[in-house]
């Protein structure tokens, strides 16, 4: 096993068309994450799937036990791959993620998933704070349109702003092709 782990964050059915919280570009991001998953498995990297569930039955999305909270089929975990269940934005908070990484002597994490401005941002920053080298595969991450102070911010701008911020001081930013071909 290498000292690298692929972490796929919250690529769950509710984020796809027909789900409760459809993200812009989720299909392309998930297709790229599936390519990363195939590459990681072939290289013998540790694979960790992160799945978010809300403990509240009236949650806007990711209701525990719902089809929407299930991992999307194109990135479904195989037997033997770690699955981290979280109830917070940060996948390290109140989970065994750090223990999994440390048990496998992981030094570098490669991150894909959703959403750019929430869970991907949180796990990337926390990874670096815990001493892991982080790489975010920017075209395997999706988000949605946002609004602040009456200003509508298109998903592409939300994504670019967060990838730029993470790339500035936290993580290496690569496309799926750049990562796989490196």
N, C-alpha and C positions, 0 to 999 in steps of 0.2 A: 504494500500500500504506500502511496506517495504521501507527502506532507501537505497536499492540497485537497480542499473539499469544495465541491459544488453545493451551494445552498440555493434551493428554489423556494421562493417566498410567496405564499398565498396565491398561487395560480389555481384558483378555485372557481367552481361553476357560476357563482353569483356575479363574477366579473365579466362574464361572456354574454353575448346577445341572448335574450330570454331570461337572463338572471336578474337579480334585484338591483345591481349597481354596475351597469355595463361601462367598461373602460374604453377609451379611445385607443385604437391600435392593439387591442388585446390579442387578436388572432395572430398577427405578425410576431408579437412578443412571445407568445406561447409556442409558435412554430420554431422560433430561434431557441427558446429554452429547451425544446425537445431535441434539437440538434446538439446543444450543449450537454444534455443528459446522455445522449448516445455516445458522445465523445468522452465524457467523464467515465462512463462505465467501461468503455474500451480501454482507457488509459489506466484503469484501476484506482481512480480517485474516490475518496469517500464521497458519498452522495447523501445529503440531508434534505428532506422535504419538510417545509414548515406549513402548517395549516392553522388558520385562525378560526376560532369559534367564539361566538358571543354567548355568555352565560344567560342572557336575557331572552325569553321566548318572543318578545315583541321588538327585537333588534331589527334595524333596517336591512341587514344582510348577515350572512354567515351564522344563521341560527343553528345551534347545536342539533345534530341529527338530521338536518335537512339536506336535500340533494344539492342545494346551493352552496353548502359548506364543504362538499366533497371536492377532492382534488380533481382538476380537469383531466380527462382521459389521456391527452397527449403527453402529459408529464407525470402520470401515475407512478407511484413508488412500487418497486419490485420487492419481493420478499427479501429480507436481509438489509434493506436500505432503511436508514433511520427516518422516523417521522416524529417531528416535534409539534405538539399541540400547544398553541398559545392563546391567551385571552387578553393580551396587551399588544400595543403597537410594536414594541421592541421584542424581537424573538428571543433575546437572552433573558428577559425579565420573567421570573417565576417559572422557568423551564430548565430542562437539562441540557440545553444546547452547548453551553461552555464545557460541561463535563464530557459530552460526546466528542467535541473537537480536541480537548486536552487528552482524553483517553487514547485517541488515535494520533497523538503528537502532531496535530495539524499546525502549520505555520502560516498558510495562505488560504484565504477564502475567496471563492468566485461566486458572485451574487447575481441572481436573475429573479424576476418576479414582479410583484405589484405591492403597493403603488409607489411610484417614483418619490412622491412628496411625503410619504408616511412610513410604511414598513421597510421599504428598501433604504430610505434615508436613515432610519433608526438603526437597522442592523449593520449598515456600513460603518456608521460613526462608532457604534458600540464595538464592532469587531476591531477597529483600529485602537480604540481606547483599551481593549483587552490585550493588545500586542500582536494581533494578526495582521499580516499584509492583506490588503483588500483590493480586489479587482471587480468592477461592476461592468457587466455586459449590457451596455446602454440600449441596444436594440432588442434586448430580451426583457425589457422593463416597460410597463405601461402605466398610464395615469388617466385623469379625466380633467375636464374643464373646471376651473375654480372661479371664485368671485371674492373680492375683498374691497370693502369701501365703495361698493357700487361699480367697481371695475371688473369686467369679465376677462378672465385670463384663459386663453385657449390651452388645451391639453399640451400641445406641442411646446408652448412657452413655459408651462409649468415644468414639464419634463426637462427641457433645456436648462432652465434655471437651476433645478436640483442636481442635474448631472454636472453642470458647470461648477456648482458649489462643492460637490463631493470630489470632483476631479481636481479642484484647486489645492486641497490639502489633505484629503482622506484616502482617495482610491485612484488606482489606474483605471482609466476608461478605455474600453475596447469594444469593437463591434463583434458580433458572433464570428464572422469570417476572420477578422484579425486574430481573435483568440484561438480558434480551431487551427488556423494555418501557422500559428507561431511555433 
